């Protein structure tokens, strides 16, 4: 054999060829992943707009928040099941036990004078005269009229329909 027919490969050349091979395999893998993602994105249905998502909401947020009304945020109000096949029945109001004494309704207790005035003005605009008294650093907006507990409970229902959250207090 002649010297020209011999090929000598050094260790540096082997490392260089192996490195290029690993680089090409890595490049092929990354490109394959990207092509797969693009193909999956093309098969996915188009994204909907915000307006379409809002139309799919089950019920208005105000109705969803009604379940939290009650004794406090940790107490849920039970909602009765309605049978759509039956005609709607009139709700029967159970009278509260009559408690002796004179009662009134308190609309808010706050240390903010502007908040107290706002609530008092809103109640007056709804037809409920109010009085504001200061007690232990709090401004308490209450109905000006006092009555027995049954009458106060009826007034509380009217105030709740007007957007207030009154509660009965015994007049000293």
C-alpha positions in Angstrom: 0.0 0.0 0.0 1.1 3.4 -0.8 1.2 6.2 1.6 -1.4 8.1 -0.3 -4.1 5.3 0.3 -3.9 5.6 4.1 -6.2 7.9 6.0 -5.4 8.9 9.5 -8.1 10.2 11.8 -7.0 11.9 14.9 -9.1 12.0 18.2 -9.7 15.7 17.6 -11.4 15.0 14.3 -13.6 12.3 15.9 -14.7 14.7 18.6 -15.5 17.4 16.0 -17.6 15.0 13.8 -19.5 13.7 16.9 -20.2 17.2 18.1 -21.6 18.3 14.7 -23.7 15.1 14.6 -25.2 15.8 18.1 -25.9 19.4 17.1 -27.7 18.3 13.9 -29.8 15.7 15.9 -30.7 18.4 18.5 -31.7 20.9 15.7 -33.9 18.3 14.1 -35.6 17.5 17.4 -36.4 21.2 18.2 -37.7 21.8 14.7 -39.9 18.8 14.9 -41.4 20.0 18.2 -42.1 23.4 16.8 -43.8 22.0 13.7 -45.9 19.8 15.9 -47.0 22.7 18.0 -47.9 24.7 14.9 -49.9 21.8 13.5 -51.8 21.4 16.8 -52.6 25.1 16.9 -54.0 24.9 13.4 -56.3 22.0 14.3 -57.6 23.8 17.4 -60.8 25.9 17.1 -60.4 29.6 16.9 -60.4 31.4 20.3 -63.6 33.2 21.2 -63.8 36.9 22.1 -64.6 38.2 25.5 -68.2 39.1 24.5 -68.9 35.5 23.5 -67.5 34.2 26.8 -69.7 36.7 28.8 -72.8 35.4 27.0 -72.0 31.9 28.3 -72.0 32.9 32.0 -74.7 31.0 33.9 -76.4 34.0 35.5 -75.7 37.6 36.4 -73.1 38.3 39.1 -75.7 40.0 41.3 -77.8 36.8 41.3 -74.7 34.7 42.1 -73.9 37.0 45.1 -77.3 36.7 46.6 -76.4 33.3 48.1 -74.0 35.2 50.4 -76.7 37.4 51.9 -77.6 36.3 55.4 -76.0 36.3 58.8 -72.5 36.9 57.5 -70.2 36.0 54.7 -69.5 32.6 56.2 -73.2 31.6 56.2 -74.9 30.6 53.0 -78.6 31.2 52.4 -80.3 28.0 51.2 -82.0 28.4 47.9 -85.1 26.3 47.4 -85.5 24.1 44.4 -88.2 25.1 41.9 -90.3 22.6 40.0 -91.0 24.2 36.6 -94.0 22.0 36.0 -96.0 23.5 38.9 -97.6 26.9 38.9 -95.6 29.4 41.0 -96.8 29.5 44.6 -97.0 32.7 46.6 -94.4 32.7 49.3 -95.8 32.6 52.8 -94.2 35.0 55.2 -93.9 33.6 58.6 -94.5 36.2 61.3 -91.6 36.8 63.6 -92.4 36.2 67.3 -93.7 39.4 68.8 -91.1 40.8 71.2 -92.2 43.3 73.7 -90.7 46.8 73.6 -90.1 49.5 71.0 -87.8 48.8 68.1 -86.3 50.7 65.1 -84.1 49.8 62.2 -80.4 50.6 62.0 -79.1 51.1 58.5 -75.4 51.6 59.1 -72.8 52.2 61.8 -69.7 53.9 60.6 -67.0 56.3 61.8 -67.1 58.1 58.4 -69.5 61.1 58.5 -69.7 61.3 54.7 -70.8 57.6 54.5 -73.4 58.2 57.2 -74.8 61.2 55.4 -74.9 59.3 52.1 -76.9 56.5 53.6 -79.2 58.9 55.4 -79.8 60.8 52.2 -80.5 57.6 50.2 -83.0 56.4 52.8 -84.8 59.8 52.8 -85.0 59.7 49.0 -86.6 56.3 49.3 -89.2 57.7 51.7 -87.7 56.6 55.1 -87.0 59.5 57.4 -83.8 58.8 59.4 -81.9 60.1 62.4 -78.2 59.9 63.0 -76.8 59.5 66.5 -73.2 59.3 67.8 -72.4 56.4 70.1 -68.9 55.3 71.1 -67.2 57.0 68.2 -69.7 55.5 65.6 -72.3 57.4 63.7 -75.4 55.2 63.6 -78.1 55.9 61.0 -81.5 54.7 62.2 -85.1 55.1 61.1 -86.7 58.1 62.8 -89.8 56.2 63.7 -89.9 53.3 66.2 -92.7 50.7 66.5 -93.3 47.2 67.7 -91.3 44.4 66.3 -93.8 43.2 63.7 -94.1 46.7 62.1 -90.3 47.0 62.1 -89.9 43.7 60.4 -92.3 44.9 57.6 -90.3 48.1 57.2 -87.1 46.0 57.0 -88.5 44.1 54.1 -89.3 47.3 52.3 -85.8 48.7 53.0 -84.2 45.4 51.7 -86.1 45.8 48.5 -84.7 49.4 48.3 -81.1 48.0 48.5 -80.4 48.5 52.2 -79.3 45.9 54.8 -81.1 47.0 57.9 -81.3 45.2 61.2 -83.6 45.7 64.2 -82.4 47.4 67.4 -84.3 47.8 70.6 -84.8 51.5 71.5 -83.6 52.3 75.0 
